[in-house]
Amino acid sequence: MVKTFERIIVKIIVIQFLFLIGTQLFFHQLSIFPELKIITKYEGVNKNNFADFLETFNGK
């Protein structure tokens, strides 16, 4: 019974990982939502460049 439970948990982990990778590719690589890139620039996730932050903050 324990081995069955462990196999189910491992399958769930693998499926979650595949969904995570697929979602990352969908949103970031294919540029489905261009607003998402602006938000990441505003939050400072992309680079630590203060000029880009000001450009994004000013709406350029």
Protein Blocks (a to p, Z undefined) as FASTA:
>chain_A
ZZmmmmmmmmmmmmmmmmmmmmmmmmmmnomalmlmmmmmmnommpccfklmmmmmnoZZ
